[in-house]
Amino acid sequence: MIRQFIALITLSVAVTAVSANTQNVTVSGSVINKSDSAGKASVNVGSTVGRVVGSNNTQTVVVNGSLINTASGGGKAAINLGSSVNYAGSNNQVVSVGTIVNSASGGGKSEVNIGSVVKD
């Protein structure tokens, strides 16, 4: 089964944050996040994922290009930009990047973390 998610502009902010948190995301290109053949692909941009974060959490992300993320054959691919993933502390993250291409296949793992706090 092929699962695809293609968006010209995606401004997605996870809603697990509590008061006094600010997330700003600007994407000038496209976001392509695709997985198939038991692959898992995820893109987190200016997001809080997996835990409720404390107050005073600020994330600002500017992407001047596109984000392309693919996973297949049991691979796991992730792009985390200015995000807090499975971490509950207060953070200030400012990220400005161009185009990012990330891919994993055959049970491999590929992860891009820029200006992010990531706890597995």
Contacts in CASP RR format, 6 or more apart in sequence:
PFRMAT RR
TARGET T0000
AUTHOR 0000-0000-0000
METHOD contacts of the structure
MODEL  1
MIRQFIALITLSVAVTAVSANTQNVTVSGSVINKSDSAGKASVNVGSTVG
RVVGSNNTQTVVVNGSLINTASGGGKAAINLGSSVNYAGSNNQVVSVGTI
VNSASGGGKSEVNIGSVVKD
1 36 0 8 1.000
2 36 0 8 1.000
3 34 0 8 1.000
3 35 0 8 1.000
3 36 0 8 1.000
4 34 0 8 1.000
4 35 0 8 1.000
4 36 0 8 1.000
5 32 0 8 1.000
5 33 0 8 1.000
5 34 0 8 1.000
6 30 0 8 1.000
6 31 0 8 1.000
6 32 0 8 1.000
6 33 0 8 1.000
6 34 0 8 1.000
7 30 0 8 1.000
7 31 0 8 1.000
7 32 0 8 1.000
8 29 0 8 1.000
8 30 0 8 1.000
8 31 0 8 1.000
9 27 0 8 1.000
9 29 0 8 1.000
9 30 0 8 1.000
9 31 0 8 1.000
10 27 0 8 1.000
10 31 0 8 1.000
10 43 0 8 1.000
10 45 0 8 1.000
11 25 0 8 1.000
11 26 0 8 1.000
11 27 0 8 1.000
12 25 0 8 1.000
12 45 0 8 1.000
12 47 0 8 1.000
13 23 0 8 1.000
13 25 0 8 1.000
13 46 0 8 1.000
13 47 0 8 1.000
14 44 0 8 1.000
14 47 0 8 1.000
14 48 0 8 1.000
14 49 0 8 1.000
14 50 0 8 1.000
16 48 0 8 1.000
16 49 0 8 1.000
16 50 0 8 1.000
16 51 0 8 1.000
16 52 0 8 1.000
16 53 0 8 1.000
17 23 0 8 1.000
17 48 0 8 1.000
17 52 0 8 1.000
17 53 0 8 1.000
17 54 0 8 1.000
17 57 0 8 1.000
18 52 0 8 1.000
18 53 0 8 1.000
18 54 0 8 1.000
18 55 0 8 1.000
19 55 0 8 1.000
20 55 0 8 1.000
20 56 0 8 1.000
20 57 0 8 1.000
21 48 0 8 1.000
21 53 0 8 1.000
21 54 0 8 1.000
21 55 0 8 1.000
21 56 0 8 1.000
21 57 0 8 1.000
21 58 0 8 1.000
22 57 0 8 1.000
22 58 0 8 1.000
22 59 0 8 1.000
23 46 0 8 1.000
23 47 0 8 1.000
23 48 0 8 1.000
23 58 0 8 1.000
23 59 0 8 1.000
23 60 0 8 1.000
24 46 0 8 1.000
24 59 0 8 1.000
24 60 0 8 1.000
24 61 0 8 1.000
25 45 0 8 1.000
25 46 0 8 1.000
25 59 0 8 1.000
25 60 0 8 1.000
25 61 0 8 1.000
25 63 0 8 1.000
26 61 0 8 1.000
26 62 0 8 1.000
26 63 0 8 1.000
27 45 0 8 1.000
27 63 0 8 1.000
27 65 0 8 1.000
27 67 0 8 1.000
28 63 0 8 1.000
28 64 0 8 1.000
28 65 0 8 1.000
29 63 0 8 1.000
29 65 0 8 1.000
29 66 0 8 1.000
30 65 0 8 1.000
30 66 0 8 1.000
30 67 0 8 1.000
31 43 0 8 1.000
31 45 0 8 1.000
31 66 0 8 1.000
31 67 0 8 1.000
32 66 0 8 1.000
32 67 0 8 1.000
32 68 0 8 1.000
32 69 0 8 1.000
32 70 0 8 1.000
33 41 0 8 1.000
33 42 0 8 1.000
33 43 0 8 1.000
33 67 0 8 1.000
33 69 0 8 1.000
33 70 0 8 1.000
34 41 0 8 1.000
34 69 0 8 1.000
34 70 0 8 1.000
34 71 0 8 1.000
35 41 0 8 1.000
35 70 0 8 1.000
35 71 0 8 1.000
35 72 0 8 1.000
35 77 0 8 1.000
36 71 0 8 1.000
36 72 0 8 1.000
36 73 0 8 1.000
37 72 0 8 1.000
37 73 0 8 1.000
37 74 0 8 1.000
38 73 0 8 1.000
38 74 0 8 1.000
38 75 0 8 1.000
39 71 0 8 1.000
39 72 0 8 1.000
39 73 0 8 1.000
39 74 0 8 1.000
39 75 0 8 1.000
39 76 0 8 1.000
39 104 0 8 1.000
39 107 0 8 1.000
40 71 0 8 1.000
40 74 0 8 1.000
40 75 0 8 1.000
40 76 0 8 1.000
40 77 0 8 1.000
41 69 0 8 1.000
41 70 0 8 1.000
41 71 0 8 1.000
41 76 0 8 1.000
41 77 0 8 1.000
41 78 0 8 1.000
42 69 0 8 1.000
42 77 0 8 1.000
42 78 0 8 1.000
42 79 0 8 1.000
43 67 0 8 1.000
43 69 0 8 1.000
43 78 0 8 1.000
43 79 0 8 1.000
44 78 0 8 1.000
44 79 0 8 1.000
44 80 0 8 1.000
44 81 0 8 1.000
44 82 0 8 1.000
44 83 0 8 1.000
44 85 0 8 1.000
44 116 0 8 1.000
45 61 0 8 1.000
45 63 0 8 1.000
45 67 0 8 1.000
45 79 0 8 1.000
45 81 0 8 1.000
45 82 0 8 1.000
45 83 0 8 1.000
46 59 0 8 1.000
46 60 0 8 1.000
46 61 0 8 1.000
46 81 0 8 1.000
46 82 0 8 1.000
46 83 0 8 1.000
46 93 0 8 1.000
47 59 0 8 1.000
47 82 0 8 1.000
47 83 0 8 1.000
47 84 0 8 1.000
47 85 0 8 1.000
48 57 0 8 1.000
48 59 0 8 1.000
48 83 0 8 1.000
48 84 0 8 1.000
49 83 0 8 1.000
49 84 0 8 1.000
49 85 0 8 1.000
49 86 0 8 1.000
50 85 0 8 1.000
50 86 0 8 1.000
51 84 0 8 1.000
51 86 0 8 1.000
51 87 0 8 1.000
51 88 0 8 1.000
52 88 0 8 1.000
53 84 0 8 1.000
53 87 0 8 1.000
53 88 0 8 1.000
53 89 0 8 1.000
53 90 0 8 1.000
53 91 0 8 1.000
54 88 0 8 1.000
54 89 0 8 1.000
54 90 0 8 1.000
55 90 0 8 1.000
56 90 0 8 1.000
56 92 0 8 1.000
57 84 0 8 1.000
57 89 0 8 1.000
57 90 0 8 1.000
57 91 0 8 1.000
57 92 0 8 1.000
58 91 0 8 1.000
58 92 0 8 1.000
58 93 0 8 1.000
59 82 0 8 1.000
59 83 0 8 1.000
59 84 0 8 1.000
59 91 0 8 1.000
59 92 0 8 1.000
59 93 0 8 1.000
59 94 0 8 1.000
60 82 0 8 1.000
60 93 0 8 1.000
60 94 0 8 1.000
60 95 0 8 1.000
61 81 0 8 1.000
61 82 0 8 1.000
61 93 0 8 1.000
61 94 0 8 1.000
61 95 0 8 1.000
61 96 0 8 1.000
61 97 0 8 1.000
62 95 0 8 1.000
62 96 0 8 1.000
62 97 0 8 1.000
63 81 0 8 1.000
63 97 0 8 1.000
63 98 0 8 1.000
63 100 0 8 1.000
64 96 0 8 1.000
64 97 0 8 1.000
64 98 0 8 1.000
65 98 0 8 1.000
65 99 0 8 1.000
66 99 0 8 1.000
66 100 0 8 1.000
67 79 0 8 1.000
67 81 0 8 1.000
67 99 0 8 1.000
67 100 0 8 1.000
68 99 0 8 1.000
68 100 0 8 1.000
68 101 0 8 1.000
68 102 0 8 1.000
69 77 0 8 1.000
69 78 0 8 1.000
69 79 0 8 1.000
69 100 0 8 1.000
69 101 0 8 1.000
69 102 0 8 1.000
69 103 0 8 1.000
70 77 0 8 1.000
70 102 0 8 1.000
70 103 0 8 1.000
70 104 0 8 1.000
71 77 0 8 1.000
71 103 0 8 1.000
71 104 0 8 1.000
71 105 0 8 1.000
72 104 0 8 1.000
72 105 0 8 1.000
72 106 0 8 1.000
73 105 0 8 1.000
73 106 0 8 1.000
73 107 0 8 1.000
74 105 0 8 1.000
74 106 0 8 1.000
74 107 0 8 1.000
74 108 0 8 1.000
75 104 0 8 1.000
75 105 0 8 1.000
75 106 0 8 1.000
75 107 0 8 1.000
75 108 0 8 1.000
75 109 0 8 1.000
76 104 0 8 1.000
76 107 0 8 1.000
76 108 0 8 1.000
76 109 0 8 1.000
76 110 0 8 1.000
76 111 0 8 1.000
77 102 0 8 1.000
77 103 0 8 1.000
77 104 0 8 1.000
77 109 0 8 1.000
77 110 0 8 1.000
77 111 0 8 1.000
78 102 0 8 1.000
78 110 0 8 1.000
78 111 0 8 1.000
78 112 0 8 1.000
79 100 0 8 1.000
79 102 0 8 1.000
79 111 0 8 1.000
79 112 0 8 1.000
80 111 0 8 1.000
80 112 0 8 1.000
80 113 0 8 1.000
80 114 0 8 1.000
80 115 0 8 1.000
80 116 0 8 1.000
80 118 0 8 1.000
81 95 0 8 1.000
81 97 0 8 1.000
81 100 0 8 1.000
81 112 0 8 1.000
81 114 0 8 1.000
81 115 0 8 1.000
81 116 0 8 1.000
82 93 0 8 1.000
82 94 0 8 1.000
82 95 0 8 1.000
82 114 0 8 1.000
82 115 0 8 1.000
82 116 0 8 1.000
83 93 0 8 1.000
83 115 0 8 1.000
83 116 0 8 1.000
83 117 0 8 1.000
83 118 0 8 1.000
84 91 0 8 1.000
84 93 0 8 1.000
84 116 0 8 1.000
84 117 0 8 1.000
85 116 0 8 1.000
85 117 0 8 1.000
85 118 0 8 1.000
85 119 0 8 1.000
86 118 0 8 1.000
86 119 0 8 1.000
86 120 0 8 1.000
87 117 0 8 1.000
87 118 0 8 1.000
87 119 0 8 1.000
89 117 0 8 1.000
91 117 0 8 1.000
93 115 0 8 1.000
93 116 0 8 1.000
93 117 0 8 1.000
95 114 0 8 1.000
95 115 0 8 1.000
97 114 0 8 1.000
100 112 0 8 1.000
102 110 0 8 1.000
102 111 0 8 1.000
102 112 0 8 1.000
103 110 0 8 1.000
104 110 0 8 1.000
111 118 0 8 1.000
END
